[in-house]
Amino acid sequence: MALGADRYTSRVDTLVFLGCLGLSLTAMSLPPAWRDPIASVMRQTILAPLLQLQRESELLRTSRSRFDAITAQRDSSALAATFLPELRAENERLRGLLGLGQRLASGYAPAEVLHQAAPTDPLALVISAGRREGVRPLAAVVSPEGLIGLVSTVDARTSIVVTWANLEFRASAMAADGSVYGIVAPHGTEGPGVWLLELQGVPYRQLVPVGTPIFTSGLGGVFPRGIPLGTVIGVAGETEGWERTYLVRPAVHPSAVTHVMVLLGARGGGDLRNAFKTDTASIGGRTPP
Amino acid sequence: MRRTDKYRFYFVLALLAALEFTVRSRLGDQRTAPDFLLLALLIYTIRTQPGKAAAAGFVVGLLRDALTPASFGAGALATTVVGYLSAWGKAVFFAENLFVNACLFFCGTWVRNLVIALASGKLRGGQLGWELLVWSPLQGLTTAVTGVVVLWVFRRWVHVRVREA
């Protein structure tokens, strides 16, 4: 043992370590009513410059992508740049957002997703739009492919989005033709079906074919009607003679999005089916394991 | 050590913190991109005492938790443990060379993610398996490689030996 062990393991060090552990456990056990204001104050004070830095960086990346796209159209020497997969995907996503914005009848606020390094990042995202942009709690957050989640906490310039991957997420859903209604929730964490959704509570007699697009139904008044949630890929389970649960491949994975739109219109109002891409193949989206 | 050396050391840590919020989002998949903030913490723990390392880990973790509310408190717990064990382990067991430091960065990242995943209770079953066996090792690897580059480039500034004495 140990070179300098005595010097490096003083009683003070141990006490500080135990104190920090105690404070961490206290933070973990705080109820949301106490936890959220503390986190909000930290985001608006000590973390504000860093979040601003990240926001500017994302804006810079977006501007650069647009500039590269324009340059590529005008200058054949930049043609190679358009074949970079990441740049093409970025441009496609931004064009999709612009198109979606024009099709949406209600107001919206565009925002960048400020991804963090923690493994729980896909469950709750930080986005760069807040109270100043008109974002309110429970507002729907969408991408051109479909629903990402809903706003849970709003700060001055940032917001927290609870994504569909969060175990507490629920959305009233329906099939594309409105023939089947149910509740969409995360499929859970067991087996190979992680990062999938499930359509629960479908009456046993109503069969939902594989490939059926699933949209929000607008019931409950939280999400507007017609936002794509995903595509049915099979039966997850059934209660004999009572109801079936279907597996749904999400329209979009939270860790794959870089830009989103927060819907600012009246909650639950309007039918947005025509505003989103309608081909089911695109609804299938990327679904990392 | 000259006074300017101390400032250089903290400049490197500040640079890593800035990289976390500027460059990281451009480095591909967020689950495997290097964690510059954790790297700064681990480099700090190499040179400091376990108590200070635990306190620094707690502060960094709590700040990170404010940005990932799905696991509030779990990040603070994880980085406190990683900071303390890193500083203690470096003093007690580890020789100082580049490979050992790389292993420290890799293990620090993996253990941090393990503690967050377990303490938050949000990841279970298949999700936990993928996180611990695929994404965390990849993130640990990229963080370790980045750490080696940082230590090599700034070896005179951070005063970490890159060859065994």
Interface residues (C-beta under 8 A of the other chain):
Chain A: M1 A2 L3 G4 A5 R7 Y8 T9 S10 V12 D13 T14 L15 V16 F17 C20 L21 L23 S24 L25 T26 A27 M28 S29 L30 R35 D36 I38 A39 S40 M42 R43 I46 L47 L50 L51 L53 Q54 S57 E58 R61 E86 L114 H115 Q116 A117 A118 P119 T120 D121 L123 A124 V126 S152 T153 I160 N166 L167 G188 T189 E190 G191 P192 G193 V194 W195 S255 T258 P289
Chain B: A17 A18 E20 F21 T22 V23 R24 S25 R26 G28 D29 Q30 R31 A33 D35 L37 L38 Q49 P50 G51 K52 A54 A55 G57 F58 G61 L62 L63 R64 D65 A66 L67 T68 P69 A70 S71 F72 G73 A74 G75 A76 L77 T80 V81 Y84 A87 W88 A91 V92 F93 N113 I116 A117 A119 S120 K122 L123 R124 G125 G126 Q127 L128 W130 E131 W135 S136 Q139
